[in-house]
Amino acid sequence: MTANEPTPTHELAQVNISRLRFPLDSPEFKDFVDGLDPVNAAADAAPGFVWRLKSDSGNATDVAVFGDDWLILNLTVWRDQDALTAFMYQGRHRELMARRREWFEQIQEAMTALWWVPAGERPTVRDAEESLLHLREHGPAQRAFTLRQSFPAPGAAS
């Protein structure tokens, strides 16, 4: 952002959930668990990163979502979609994503949703659940959308 650009009024919230194939503390998940801290540190330092949900563990793997112990949650806020996309497809995150089928069940319904929040607002798990449910029921819309079919921030020039 340059000095002449207006301060953004909205930031991009992102949730993705995954259904575990094995217990998180099982040997099958060792590589994934070992990769969490480095990936989270890379995210925290990435250009455009704003915030991520974390518990006392330093990540959100023990945060309940949809009342299902076999689901894990990642809830973050980014400056915009370009910043999120740039992080997603590089480095250690990309390496872990390439192995996701080893660790997580393939689910047909939407497991990732994006939506705009007022700058400085931090979404809750309930907000994330509602966004996923809205996307599943209505498809991509201003309220909840996907990387493939996104919507501009409220008030953004098109």
C-alpha positions in Angstrom: 0.0 0.0 0.0 1.4 3.4 -0.9 0.9 6.7 0.9 -1.7 7.7 -1.7 -3.9 4.6 -1.2 -6.8 4.9 1.2 -6.7 2.7 4.3 -8.8 -0.4 3.6 -12.1 -0.5 5.4 -12.3 -4.4 5.2 -10.0 -7.3 5.6 -10.4 -10.9 4.3 -11.4 -13.6 6.7 -10.7 -17.2 5.8 -11.7 -20.4 7.4 -10.9 -24.0 6.4 -11.8 -27.1 8.2 -10.6 -30.6 7.7 -11.8 -34.0 8.9 -9.0 -36.1 10.5 -8.4 -39.5 9.1 -6.5 -40.5 12.3 -6.3 -39.0 15.8 -4.1 -35.9 15.8 -1.6 -37.4 18.2 -1.2 -40.6 16.1 2.1 -41.5 14.4 0.3 -40.9 11.0 0.0 -37.2 11.8 3.6 -36.7 13.0 4.8 -34.9 9.9 1.7 -32.7 9.9 2.0 -31.8 13.6 5.7 -31.1 13.2 4.9 -28.8 10.3 2.3 -26.7 12.2 4.7 -24.3 14.1 6.9 -23.6 11.0 3.9 -23.0 8.8 2.2 -20.7 11.4 5.4 -18.8 11.9 5.7 -18.3 8.1 2.1 -17.1 8.0 2.6 -14.7 10.9 5.5 -13.2 9.0 3.9 -13.2 5.5 3.1 -9.9 3.8 -0.6 -9.1 4.2 -1.1 -11.4 7.2 -3.3 -9.8 9.9 -4.4 -12.4 12.4 -5.0 -16.1 13.1 -7.1 -17.9 15.7 -5.0 -19.8 18.2 -5.6 -21.4 21.6 -3.0 -21.8 24.4 -1.4 -24.5 22.2 -0.3 -21.8 19.8 -2.5 -23.1 17.0 -6.2 -23.9 16.7 -6.2 -27.7 16.4 -7.9 -28.0 19.7 -10.6 -25.4 19.0 -14.1 -27.1 18.6 -15.9 -26.5 15.3 -19.4 -27.8 14.5 -19.2 -29.9 17.7 -17.2 -32.5 15.9 -13.9 -33.7 17.6 -12.7 -35.1 14.2 -12.7 -31.6 12.6 -9.8 -29.2 12.9 -10.1 -25.5 12.1 -7.8 -22.8 10.6 -9.3 -19.3 10.9 -7.2 -16.3 9.7 -7.6 -12.7 8.5 -5.5 -11.3 5.6 -5.2 -7.8 4.0 -6.7 -9.2 0.8 -7.0 -12.2 -1.4 -3.7 -11.6 -3.2 -1.9 -11.8 0.2 -3.7 -15.0 1.2 -3.1 -16.7 -2.2 0.6 -15.7 -2.2 1.1 -17.4 1.1 -1.0 -20.5 0.3 1.0 -21.6 -2.7 4.6 -21.3 -1.4 7.1 -22.9 0.9 6.2 -25.2 3.7 2.5 -24.5 3.5 2.5 -25.7 -0.1 4.4 -28.8 0.9 1.9 -29.7 3.6 -1.0 -29.0 1.3 0.4 -31.5 -1.2 0.1 -34.2 1.4 -3.4 -33.3 2.7 -5.0 -36.5 1.4 -2.7 -38.6 3.6 -4.1 -36.9 6.7 -7.6 -35.7 5.9 -10.8 -37.2 4.5 -12.0 -35.9 1.2 -15.3 -34.1 1.7 -17.7 -33.1 -1.0 -19.2 -30.1 0.8 -17.5 -26.7 1.1 -14.7 -26.9 3.8 -13.3 -23.4 3.0 -15.0 -20.0 3.0 -13.9 -16.4 2.6 -15.7 -13.3 3.7 -15.0 -9.6 4.3 -14.9 -8.3 7.9 -14.5 -4.6 8.9 -10.8 -3.8 9.4 -9.8 -4.6 12.9 -12.7 -7.0 13.5 -11.7 -10.6 14.4 -14.1 -13.4 13.4 -15.3 -16.0 15.8 -15.7 -19.7 15.3 -19.4 -19.1 15.1 -18.8 -16.6 12.3 -16.7 -19.2 10.5 -19.4 -21.9 10.9 -22.1 -19.5 9.7 -20.0 -18.6 6.6 -19.4 -22.2 5.7 -23.1 -23.1 6.2 -24.1 -20.1 4.0 -21.7 -21.1 1.3 -22.9 -24.7 1.4 -26.6 -23.6 1.2 -26.4 -20.7 -1.3 -23.1 -21.0 -3.2 -20.6 -18.2 -3.5 -22.1 -14.8 -2.7 -20.9 -11.6 -1.1 -21.6 -13.1 2.4 -19.3 -16.2 1.8 -17.3 -17.1 -1.2 -14.4 -19.1 -2.5 -11.0 -18.4 -4.0 -12.3 -19.3 -7.4 -15.4 -17.1 -7.2 -14.6 -14.1 -5.1 -16.3 -10.8 -4.4 -14.8 -7.4 -3.8 -14.7 -5.9 -0.3 -17.7 -3.7 0.5 -17.2 -0.3 -0.9 -14.2 -1.3 -3.0 -13.9 0.1 -6.5 -14.6 -2.6 -9.0 
